[in-house]
Amino acid sequence: MEGLGKPVNNYAQQFRLDSKVAIVTGASKGIGASIAKGLAEFGASVVVSSRNQEAIDEVAKELNQEGYSCIAKACNVGSNDQVQALCEATVQAFGGVDIIVNNAATNPVYGPIEDIDDRAFNKIFDVNVKGPFLLSKLALPSMKSRGSGSIINIASVEGLKPSKGIGMYGVSKAALISLSQVQAKEWGKYNIRVNVICPGLVKTKFSQALWTNEKIMDQVTTHLPIGRMAEADEMSGLAIYLASDASSYVTGGVFVADGGHMIA
């Protein structure tokens, strides 16, 4: 029979990101920096962004020294003007946008929701929801002109199963999950896919208040099926998959990477 014994697909090639351009926000460290490196290793040109120019310059320097293509552009995703400047800088440097990883997030308060004032509420939603919405919207014309795109919004298991102390953060992540599914439904006709990654507890500076809490860590080791928190690099493989053609039929998905938190 013709073709018998021959591979019908080059499966490894499906994960390649050559000629693709990616923006990763919140990329100065932790999950964002790990995802940026992963995308670069698979061939993408990457724009790393965070509020701290010096920090992302270090990330870009490391990637460029390893032979990858990367530039750094500071951006507070809570600022409309800075988000627009980030998108414009990406198009100017690399000609367009194919992949967005909306990873930047904030949680300025820890405690009951009745203690959250207007300033903290607005900051949480400006960064965690409006920022991803605006960057994706501004990149939409470029993705449409290129015939495809992949938007990956980094939410949290807190958006699916809220915990005490970080309730409004969880509300914002629930909103981001809903936004992602609306984007997927409306933008699929342009061959633009939108998916969500919901990490559990990851050992990063952002989550330090949680993993330095002895009571919380006791719950992690006792009740979590995998019995430990995640490392930032453990989120990268899922992002690479969602950015690549290996996930070409996947949109509107909510992917949980939580060591079993949702079933504990």
C-alpha positions as CSV (number, residue, x, y, z in Angstrom):
1,M,0.0,0.0,0.0
2,E,1.4,3.4,-1.0
3,G,2.7,5.3,2.0
4,L,2.8,2.3,4.3
5,G,5.4,2.8,7.0
6,K,6.0,6.4,6.2
7,P,5.1,9.2,8.6
8,V,2.1,11.2,7.5
9,N,3.2,14.3,9.5
10,N,6.4,15.8,10.7
11,Y,5.2,16.0,14.3
12,A,8.3,17.7,15.6
13,Q,7.9,20.4,13.0
14,Q,4.4,21.2,14.2
15,F,5.9,22.7,17.3
16,R,8.4,24.9,15.5
17,L,7.8,28.7,15.6
18,D,10.3,29.8,12.9
19,S,9.3,33.2,11.3
20,K,6.8,33.8,14.1
21,V,6.9,36.9,16.3
22,A,5.8,36.8,19.9
23,I,5.2,39.4,22.6
24,V,5.5,38.2,26.2
25,T,4.4,40.5,29.0
26,G,5.5,40.2,32.6
27,A,8.7,38.6,31.1
28,S,11.4,39.9,33.5
29,K,11.3,36.8,35.6
30,G,9.3,33.7,36.6
31,I,6.7,32.3,34.2
32,G,7.0,35.1,31.7
33,A,10.8,34.8,31.3
34,S,10.6,31.0,31.1
35,I,7.9,31.1,28.4
36,A,9.9,33.8,26.4
37,K,13.0,31.5,26.4
38,G,10.9,28.5,25.4
39,L,9.3,30.4,22.4
40,A,12.8,31.6,21.4
41,E,14.3,28.1,21.5
42,F,11.5,26.9,19.2
43,G,12.4,29.6,16.7
44,A,10.2,32.7,17.4
45,S,11.5,36.2,17.5
46,V,10.5,37.5,20.9
47,V,9.7,40.9,22.5
48,V,10.0,40.7,26.2
49,S,8.2,43.3,28.3
50,S,7.6,44.3,31.9
51,R,7.6,47.6,33.8
52,N,11.3,47.4,34.5
53,Q,13.5,48.1,31.4
54,E,16.7,47.0,33.1
55,A,15.2,43.7,34.1
56,I,14.0,42.8,30.7
57,D,17.2,44.1,29.1
58,E,18.9,41.3,31.0
59,V,16.5,38.7,29.7
60,A,16.9,39.9,26.1
61,K,20.7,40.0,26.5
62,E,20.7,36.4,27.7
63,L,18.6,35.2,24.8
64,N,20.5,37.1,22.2
65,Q,23.8,35.7,23.6
66,E,22.4,32.2,23.1
67,G,21.7,33.1,19.4
68,Y,18.0,33.9,19.6
69,S,16.2,37.0,18.3
70,C,14.9,39.1,21.1
71,I,14.3,42.8,22.0
72,A,13.1,44.3,25.3
73,K,10.4,47.0,25.5
74,A,9.3,48.3,28.9
75,C,5.5,48.5,29.3
76,N,3.0,48.9,32.2
77,V,0.1,47.0,30.7
78,G,-2.2,49.1,32.8
79,S,-1.3,52.1,30.6
80,N,-3.1,52.4,27.3
81,D,-0.3,54.5,25.8
82,Q,2.4,52.1,26.8
83,V,0.5,49.1,25.5
84,Q,0.1,50.8,22.2
85,A,3.8,51.7,22.1
86,L,4.7,48.0,22.8
87,C,2.6,46.8,19.9
88,E,4.1,49.5,17.6
89,A,7.6,48.7,18.6
90,T,7.1,45.0,17.9
91,V,5.7,45.7,14.4
92,Q,8.5,48.1,13.7
93,A,11.2,45.6,14.8
94,F,9.8,42.4,13.3
95,G,7.1,43.4,10.9
96,G,4.1,42.0,12.7
97,V,2.7,40.0,15.6
98,D,1.8,36.3,15.6
99,I,1.8,35.3,19.2
100,I,0.8,37.1,22.4
101,V,1.4,35.8,25.9
102,N,-0.5,38.0,28.3
103,N,1.4,37.1,31.5
104,A,1.7,40.4,33.4
105,A,-0.4,40.5,36.5
106,T,-0.7,42.2,39.8
107,N,-2.2,41.5,43.2
108,P,-1.5,44.5,45.5
109,V,-3.6,43.2,48.5
110,Y,-3.9,40.1,50.6
111,G,-6.9,39.8,52.8
112,P,-10.7,39.9,52.6
113,I,-12.4,41.6,49.7
114,E,-14.2,44.1,52.0
115,D,-10.8,45.6,52.7
116,I,-10.1,46.4,49.0
117,D,-10.4,50.1,48.1
118,D,-11.1,51.6,44.7
119,R,-7.5,52.2,43.9
120,A,-6.5,48.5,44.5
121,F,-9.6,47.3,42.6
122,N,-8.9,49.4,39.6
123,K,-5.2,48.4,39.5
124,I,-6.0,44.7,39.6
125,F,-8.5,45.0,36.7
126,D,-6.4,47.5,34.7
127,V,-3.4,45.1,34.7
128,N,-5.1,41.7,34.8
129,V,-8.0,42.2,32.5
130,K,-7.8,45.5,30.5
131,G,-4.1,45.1,29.7
132,P,-4.6,41.7,27.9
133,F,-7.7,43.0,26.2
134,L,-6.0,46.1,24.9
135,L,-2.8,44.4,23.7
136,S,-4.8,41.6,21.9
137,K,-7.1,44.2,20.3
138,L,-4.1,46.3,19.1
139,A,-2.4,43.3,17.7
140,L,-5.5,42.0,15.9
141,P,-5.0,43.9,12.6
142,S,-1.5,42.5,12.3
143,M,-2.7,38.9,13.0
144,K,-5.5,39.3,10.5
145,S,-3.2,40.5,7.8
146,R,-0.8,37.6,8.5
147,G,-3.7,35.1,8.3
148,S,-3.3,33.6,11.8
149,G,-2.5,34.2,15.4
150,S,-2.3,32.7,18.8
151,I,-3.2,34.5,22.0
152,I,-2.3,32.9,25.3
153,N,-3.7,34.5,28.4
154,I,-2.2,33.4,31.7
155,A,-5.0,33.2,34.2
156,S,-4.9,31.1,37.4
157,V,-6.7,28.3,39.2
158,E,-7.9,31.1,41.4
159,G,-10.2,32.1,38.5
160,L,-11.8,28.7,38.8
161,K,-11.6,27.8,42.5
162,P,-11.1,30.9,44.7
163,S,-9.0,30.9,47.8
164,K,-9.2,33.1,50.9
165,G,-7.0,36.2,50.9
166,I,-6.6,36.7,47.2
167,G,-10.3,36.8,46.3
168,M,-10.3,39.9,44.0
169,Y,-7.3,38.5,42.1
170,G,-9.3,35.4,41.5
171,V,-12.3,37.5,40.3
172,S,-10.0,39.2,37.8
173,K,-8.6,35.9,36.5
174,A,-12.2,34.6,36.1
175,A,-12.9,37.7,34.0
176,L,-9.8,36.9,32.0
177,I,-10.9,33.4,31.3
178,S,-14.3,34.7,30.1
179,L,-12.6,37.4,28.0
180,S,-10.5,34.7,26.3
181,Q,-13.4,32.6,25.4
182,V,-15.2,35.6,23.9
183,Q,-12.1,36.4,21.9
184,A,-11.9,32.8,20.7
185,K,-15.5,32.8,19.6
186,E,-15.3,36.2,17.8
187,W,-11.8,35.9,16.3
188,G,-11.8,32.3,15.1
189,K,-13.1,33.4,11.7
190,Y,-9.7,35.2,11.3
191,N,-7.8,31.9,12.2
192,I,-6.8,33.5,15.5
193,R,-6.9,31.2,18.4
194,V,-7.2,32.2,22.0
195,N,-6.5,29.9,24.9
196,V,-5.9,30.2,28.7
197,I,-3.3,28.6,31.0
198,C,-4.4,28.4,34.6
199,P,-1.3,27.7,36.7
200,G,-1.5,26.6,40.3
201,L,1.0,27.6,42.9
202,V,4.3,28.4,41.1
203,K,7.5,29.3,42.9
204,T,8.0,32.8,41.7
205,K,8.6,36.2,43.3
206,F,5.0,37.1,42.5
207,S,3.7,34.3,44.7
208,Q,6.2,34.5,47.4
209,A,3.7,35.5,50.1
210,L,2.0,32.2,49.5
211,W,4.9,29.8,49.3
212,T,6.6,31.3,52.3
213,N,3.5,30.7,54.4
214,E,4.1,27.5,56.4
215,K,0.3,26.7,56.7
216,I,-0.2,27.0,52.9
217,M,2.8,24.9,52.1
218,D,1.7,22.2,54.6
219,Q,-1.6,22.0,52.7
220,V,0.3,21.8,49.4
221,T,2.5,18.9,50.5
222,T,-0.3,17.1,52.3
223,H,-3.3,17.5,49.9
224,L,-2.0,18.3,46.5
225,P,-1.7,15.0,44.4
226,I,1.7,15.9,43.1
227,G,2.7,17.1,46.6
228,R,4.7,20.1,45.6
229,M,4.5,23.6,44.0
230,A,5.5,24.1,40.4
231,E,8.6,25.7,39.0
232,A,8.2,28.4,36.4
233,D,9.7,26.3,33.6
234,E,6.9,23.8,34.0
235,M,4.5,26.2,32.4
236,S,6.6,26.7,29.2
237,G,5.8,23.5,27.4
238,L,2.1,24.2,27.5
239,A,2.6,27.7,26.1
240,I,4.8,26.4,23.3
241,Y,2.1,23.9,22.4
242,L,-0.6,26.6,22.3
243,A,1.6,29.0,20.3
244,S,2.4,26.4,17.7
245,D,0.6,24.6,14.9
246,A,0.5,21.5,17.1
247,S,-2.6,23.1,18.6
248,S,-4.1,24.4,15.4
249,Y,-7.6,23.0,16.2
250,V,-7.5,24.3,19.8
251,T,-9.2,27.5,20.8
252,G,-11.3,28.7,23.7
253,G,-9.5,26.1,25.9
254,V,-8.8,26.5,29.6
255,F,-5.7,24.5,30.4
256,V,-5.0,23.8,34.1
257,A,-1.4,23.1,35.2
258,D,-1.9,22.9,39.0
259,G,-0.4,19.6,40.3
260,G,-4.0,18.4,40.9
261,H,-5.3,21.4,42.9
262,M,-8.6,21.3,41.1
263,I,-9.3,17.7,42.1
264,A,-7.8,17.9,45.6
